[in-house]
């Protein structure tokens, strides 16, 4: 792959203003993105990575901002949105993000839910001890257009009792036509 372009926006009412904060949230929340071109085929994919606020009252507004900003750059080529959403699939953030994307005709699919094969715990948050715990799966990989998901893995690699994070990382194998 080669990098075609990259950038960032903030999950706020002024997404292009660096360090802007959504009113009522704890910290500035950013989405970093990169558009890649596959060297062999020239096909492009845009990848977005974020760490969203944990406060449930910010979820609905955050989801609408995310959907709007990703929708602006959607040209039919694959988009992958991943990160720590601090929200389960039952949350307002997740539901609003999915419904906003469906409303625009470019729905997201959840790699974990669509995977032909799943491995590892469903919970991604474990608090640093390796035992999945409340609130459960708060890290997600969403993509559009819908793709074939060969596998989705929650990785539990660690060194003795030391884990590299209080979340398990996710890995997925995606196949677009």
C-alpha positions in Angstrom: 0.0 0.0 0.0 1.0 3.6 -0.4 -0.4 6.6 1.6 -2.6 8.8 -0.7 -3.6 11.2 2.0 -4.1 11.4 5.8 -5.5 13.6 8.4 -7.5 14.0 11.6 -10.7 15.5 12.9 -12.1 16.0 16.4 -15.3 14.6 17.7 -16.8 18.0 18.5 -19.1 20.6 17.0 -16.0 22.0 15.3 -14.3 18.9 13.9 -11.6 20.8 12.0 -10.5 22.8 15.1 -7.6 21.0 16.8 -8.2 20.1 20.4 -11.9 21.1 20.3 -14.0 19.3 22.8 -17.6 18.2 22.6 -19.5 20.0 25.4 -20.0 17.7 28.3 -17.1 15.4 27.5 -14.0 14.8 29.6 -11.2 15.3 27.0 -10.8 16.2 23.3 -11.5 13.1 21.2 -9.8 12.7 17.8 -10.2 10.5 14.8 -7.0 9.9 12.8 -7.4 8.6 9.3 -5.4 7.4 6.3 -6.4 6.7 2.7 -4.3 3.9 1.3 -3.9 2.7 -2.3 -3.0 -0.9 -3.0 0.1 -0.9 -5.2 -0.9 -3.9 -7.2 -4.5 -3.0 -8.1 -4.8 0.7 -7.4 -7.8 0.0 -5.1 -8.2 2.4 -2.2 -9.3 2.0 1.4 -9.7 4.6 4.1 -9.0 3.7 7.7 -10.3 5.7 10.7 -9.1 5.1 14.2 -10.5 6.6 17.4 -10.9 6.5 21.1 -14.3 7.9 22.0 -15.5 9.3 25.3 -16.9 6.9 28.0 -19.6 9.3 29.2 -22.9 7.9 27.9 -24.5 11.3 27.5 -21.9 12.1 24.8 -22.6 8.9 22.8 -25.5 10.0 20.7 -23.8 13.3 19.7 -20.5 11.6 19.1 -22.1 9.1 16.8 -23.8 11.8 14.7 -20.6 13.7 14.3 -18.7 10.5 13.3 -21.4 9.5 10.8 -21.4 12.9 9.2 -17.6 13.2 8.9 -17.2 9.7 7.5 -20.1 10.3 5.2 -18.4 13.4 3.7 -15.5 11.4 2.5 -17.3 8.2 1.5 -16.9 7.7 -2.2 -17.9 4.0 -2.4 -14.4 2.7 -1.7 -14.0 0.7 1.5 -14.0 2.5 4.8 -12.9 0.9 8.1 -13.7 2.6 11.4 -12.0 1.0 14.4 -11.1 1.8 17.9 -12.2 2.0 21.5 -15.8 3.3 21.3 -16.3 2.9 25.1 -19.7 1.6 24.1 -21.3 -1.8 23.6 -23.3 -2.8 20.6 -26.4 -2.1 22.7 -25.4 1.5 23.4 -26.9 4.7 21.9 -23.5 5.5 20.3 -23.4 2.2 18.4 -27.1 2.2 17.4 -27.0 5.8 16.2 -23.8 5.3 14.3 -25.2 2.2 12.5 -28.6 3.8 11.9 -27.1 7.1 10.6 -25.0 5.2 8.1 -28.0 3.1 7.0 -30.0 6.3 6.5 -27.4 7.6 4.0 -27.5 4.3 2.1 -24.0 3.3 3.1 -24.4 1.0 6.1 -21.6 -0.3 8.2 -21.2 -3.9 9.1 -19.6 -5.1 12.4 -16.6 -7.4 11.7 -17.1 -9.3 14.9 -20.8 -10.0 14.2 -20.3 -10.9 10.5 -17.2 -13.1 11.0 -17.4 -16.6 9.7 -15.0 -17.6 12.4 -14.5 -16.0 15.9 -11.8 -16.6 18.3 -11.0 -15.3 21.8 -13.3 -13.7 24.3 -16.2 -11.6 23.2 -15.4 -9.0 25.8 -12.6 -6.6 24.9 -12.4 -4.7 28.2 -10.7 -6.6 30.9 -9.3 -4.0 33.3 -5.7 -5.2 33.1 -6.2 -8.7 34.6 -7.1 -10.7 31.4 -10.6 -11.5 32.6 -13.3 -10.0 30.4 -15.6 -7.8 32.5 -18.3 -5.1 32.4 -19.1 -3.4 30.1 -17.8 -6.1 27.7 -17.1 -5.5 24.1 -16.4 -1.8 23.7 -13.8 -2.0 21.0 -15.1 -2.4 17.4 -14.1 -2.7 13.8 -16.9 -1.4 11.5 -16.6 -1.4 7.7 -18.4 -0.5 4.5 -19.4 -1.6 2.0 -20.3 -4.9 3.5 -17.5 -7.4 3.0 -16.7 -11.0 3.6 -15.2 -11.4 7.0 -13.1 -14.5 7.2 -12.3 -14.3 10.9 -12.4 -12.0 13.8 -10.0 -12.5 16.8 -9.8 -11.0 20.2 -6.1 -11.3 21.1 -5.1 -12.1 24.6 -1.3 -12.1 24.3 0.5 -11.1 27.5 3.8 -11.6 29.4 3.0 -13.4 32.6 0.5 -11.3 34.5 1.4 -8.2 32.5 -1.0 -7.2 29.7 -0.1 -4.4 27.2 -3.4 -2.7 27.8 -6.6 -2.9 29.8 -8.3 -3.9 26.5 -7.8 -6.9 24.3 -6.9 -5.9 20.7 -9.0 -7.0 17.8 -7.8 -8.5 14.5 -9.9 -9.2 11.5 -9.4 -10.6 8.0 -11.5 -8.8 5.4 -12.1 -9.7 1.8 -13.7 -7.1 -0.5 -14.5 -8.0 -4.1 
